[in-house]
Amino acid sequence: MTPVFAMIGSNDIMIIAVVLVLLFGTAKIPQLMKGMGEGIREFKKAATDESADTKVADDKKGQDK
């Protein structure tokens, strides 16, 4: 199975960029990207916090035995 991003070419990226500019305008795009970056950052933070919590819980279960 081929990943979707491997099939996207430079022409496709240009078309997507033009559509974004037409829909949102040039002033809104930096705000959208900033919000997207913050969302990704929060997701990664939550994922690492969850894995740390799981590891602590596993360590406690191992000590109880």
C-alpha positions as CSV (number, residue, x, y, z in Angstrom):
1,M,0.0,0.0,0.0
2,T,1.4,3.4,-1.0
3,P,1.2,6.3,1.4
4,V,-1.0,9.1,0.2
5,F,1.7,11.7,0.7
6,A,4.0,9.8,-1.7
7,M,1.5,10.2,-4.5
8,I,1.2,14.0,-4.1
9,G,3.3,15.9,-6.6
10,S,4.5,19.5,-6.9
11,N,1.5,20.4,-9.1
12,D,-0.9,19.1,-6.5
13,I,0.8,21.1,-3.8
14,M,0.5,24.3,-5.9
15,I,-3.2,23.7,-6.5
16,I,-3.8,23.1,-2.8
17,A,-1.9,26.3,-2.0
18,V,-3.9,28.4,-4.5
19,V,-7.2,27.0,-3.1
20,L,-6.1,27.9,0.4
21,V,-5.2,31.4,-0.6
22,L,-8.5,31.8,-2.4
23,L,-10.6,30.5,0.5
24,F,-8.8,32.1,3.4
25,G,-6.8,35.0,2.0
26,T,-3.2,35.7,2.7
27,A,-3.8,37.3,6.1
28,K,-5.5,34.3,7.6
29,I,-3.1,31.6,6.5
30,P,-0.3,32.4,9.1
31,Q,-3.0,32.3,11.9
32,L,-4.3,29.0,10.6
33,M,-0.8,27.5,10.6
34,K,0.0,28.8,14.0
35,G,-3.2,27.2,15.4
36,M,-2.3,24.0,13.6
37,G,1.2,24.0,15.1
38,E,-0.2,24.6,18.6
39,G,-2.7,21.8,18.2
40,I,0.1,19.4,17.1
41,R,2.3,20.5,20.0
42,E,-0.6,19.9,22.5
43,F,-1.3,16.5,21.0
44,K,2.4,15.4,21.3
45,K,2.5,16.7,24.9
46,A,-0.7,14.8,25.8
47,A,0.7,11.6,24.1
48,T,4.0,11.8,26.0
49,D,2.2,12.5,29.3
50,E,-0.1,9.6,28.7
51,S,2.8,7.2,28.0
52,A,4.6,8.5,31.1
53,D,1.5,7.9,33.2
54,T,1.1,4.4,31.8
55,K,4.8,3.6,32.6
56,V,4.4,4.8,36.2
57,A,1.2,2.7,36.6
58,D,3.0,-0.4,35.2
59,D,6.0,0.2,37.6
60,K,3.6,0.3,40.5
61,K,1.9,-2.9,39.4
62,G,5.3,-4.6,39.3
63,Q,6.2,-3.5,42.8
64,D,2.9,-4.8,44.2
65,K,3.6,-8.4,43.2
